[in-house]
Amino acid sequence: MSETQENPAPPPLFTALTTSSRQILTLLKCIGFQSKAQLQISADGLRVTVEDSHVMQGHAFIDKNLFNTYTFHPPPHLTEHLEEDEDPVVQFGISLTALLECLQIFGGGDAGGVIFTSPAPPHFTLSSTSPLGTTTVQFSNDGDLLETFMVSGRAKDVYRFDLVRHARVAMAVATKVSVRSDEAGVLSLQFMMEWEGRASFVDFRFLGVDEEEGGDGTSEGEEGEDSE
């Protein structure tokens, strides 16, 4: 008996098949503002993470249901010491630029900002300031635009627009947006995208800046959370 038959090669760590890479390409384009990314593979799907300036992260979640077939065979050494409720994951760095170029080939692809929230109208305000002036957009919690609106009290946070604008691609294709901020002023923007009844998510996190920092020459960003 040959050595190959006695010791068969282990199965590939990960295999997946899709008849259309358009959805995956769209998701990854949403975080394509950096050339490098961290790819995490698990039994539930893929998680791709990029970072900018150590104050912002973008996450794209590619559910296994977006693929026609999806298999994950973690190496034995990853599963030996896991707790019962722990799932094995494999993580490594990739060239996001190269991956997007490949998907494009095979898939046929196509100033300081302030967030102000209050329990009283106008509830939710986005304001952007530049050397040319200030733009403000106000939203009321009237149920037509905001599906859910919760805030514990009056709040005001400032974010860099040059970072927040990285989320603009995701904004353009999302069907729903979740905007949250915590007591430390960390802003979370989560975008839900649906294809054929299946949902995927792209998530961004931003650290707030002091108001004094907010106007240091670059337009600053907007987006923030709601209230009531």
Order of alpha helices (4+ residues) and beta strands (2+ residues): alpha-beta-alpha-beta-beta-beta-beta-alpha-beta-alpha-beta-beta-beta-beta-alpha-alpha-beta-beta-beta-alpha
